[in-house]
């Protein structure tokens, strides 16, 4: 870091030194990483990795407005990073933008079908946008079969009730309670 800082003292806009310093500061959790990343974006606004790193820093500070903006600018960089996709999707939901979160949750659930939390999140976002039958379809693998999931049944119950199918809603909720 001292070498990068020495280079930056001579040339504050030296991109390679900025990127190296930002990477080290980011990995070590130094708060100065954000300022370095911002400087990188002034020189190279389309730099997706810098946007992704700023998004994660904003997420850690619980600043979903900033995180979502930077995640949105780093879609290719985070496409194969489930944790970043999840953080982005959660921020979108917190910002009252569940329709935008659905494709992200769908990708997470498809990529990790064993991850029930991703399935719950997808179904919850679908419920928020009033896509009741989509939520039921999402939950179907968890509510049917020999070992139904209580939380999935609870979500399905809400969807059934919104669809006007009170008997199925009550049956699903009863089964969830029993489980």
N, C-alpha and C positions, 0 to 999 in steps of 0.2 A: 504494500500500500504506500510505503514511503517513496518508492520509485515512481509510482503512478502520480502521487501528489507532487513530486519534484517536476515531473514532465508537465503536469497541469499548471504549475506555477509559471513555467516558461511559455506554455501555449494552452490557455484555458479551454480552447475549442478542439483540442487534439482528441478525436473520437476514440481511437484505440485506448488511450489512457483513461478516458472517461468510462468506457465500457469495462475495462479491467478493474478500475477502482470501484465502480458501481457493483460489479459482481462480488468483489470481496466484501464490501460493506453490507450488501444484501445478505450474503451467506452468514456473516457474523452477527447479523441483527442490529447493525449500527444505524441509528436514525438518519445519519447523513446520506444513506443510500437514496432516499427519495429525491433529495436535491440534485444528486448526480444523475439520476434517471431523468429528471425534468430537463436538465441541461442536454442530455442526449436527445430527448424529444424535440428540443428547440432546433437542433442541428439536423435531425432525421425524424420528422414527425410520424412517419409510417413504421417505425421500428417496433414490431409487435412484441418482441421479448421485453423491451423496456416498459411497454404498456402493461404486459402481463405481470411483471414484477411490481409495478406501481399498484396494480389492481390487488394483488395479494397483500401488499403493505396496507392499503386502504381497508381491505377486509379485516385484517388484524386489528385495525383501529375502529372497527364497526361502522365504517363510513361507506354504506352501500351505494350512495349516489356516485361517489368518486370511483369506487370499485367497479360498478356496472359500466360506467363510461369507459374505463380502461380495459375491462374484459371485452367489451364490445369492439374495441380497436385491436384486439389480439386473438381473434377467433381461430386463426390458423395455428397460432403458437400454443393455444390451450386445447385444441381439438383432441389430443391424445392424453390429456392430463385430467383424469376423473375428479381429482380434488378441486382443481380450478373450475371445472365445469359445474361442479356442485355448488361451489361458493358463488359463482355467477348466477346460477339459477335461483339460489336462495335469496340473493340480493334483489333479483328481479321480482320475486314474490313479495319481499318486504317493501319494495317500491310500488306495489299494487300493479305489477305488470305480469300476472301469471300466464297470460297467453304466450308471452315471449319466453317464459321459462319452460313451457311444455316440451318443445323440441330438445332442450338440454336434458331435462329429466328423462325423456324418452331414450335419448342416446345413452345415458347412464344406465338405465334399466335394461336396455338391450345388450349393452356391453358387459353387464354383470347381473345376469338374471337371478343369481343367488343372493344379491343385495336387496333384501326386502325393503330397506329404508329408501332406496331409489324408486321402488315400485310404489311405496306409500306416498312419496313426494310427488310422483307423476300423477297418481290418482287424486291427491289433494289439490294439485293445480288444476286438474280437469274439473273437479268439483267447483273450484272458484270461478271458472268460466262457464259453468252450467252445462258442461258436457257430460251429463249423467251416464249415458250409455257407454261413452268412451271410458269413463272411470270404472264401470262394471267390467268392461272387457279387459282393462288393465289389471284389475284385481282377480279376475277369474282363476288364474293358476293358483292363487293363494287362498281362495275361498271354496274351491271344489277339491274333491279327492279325499283321501284317507286322513290327512292331517291339516285341516283348515287352520288359518291364522286368525287369531282373535282381533287383532288390530285391523286387518284387512276386512274382516266381517263387519266391524264397526263402521268403517268407511263405506263399505257396500250398502249397509243399512241406510246411511244418509242419502246415498244416490238413489236407492229404491224409493225412499220416501219422497224425494223431490220429483221422481218420475210418477208419483201417484200410486205406487204399488206398495201400499201399507202392509198387506200380509207378508210379502217377502221381506220388507224392512224389519218387521217385528221378528220374523223367523231368524233373520241374519243377526239381529241384535241379541236375541235370546241365545243363539248358538255362541256368540261372542262372550256373553256373560257366563255361560256354562263353562266355556274353555278357560 
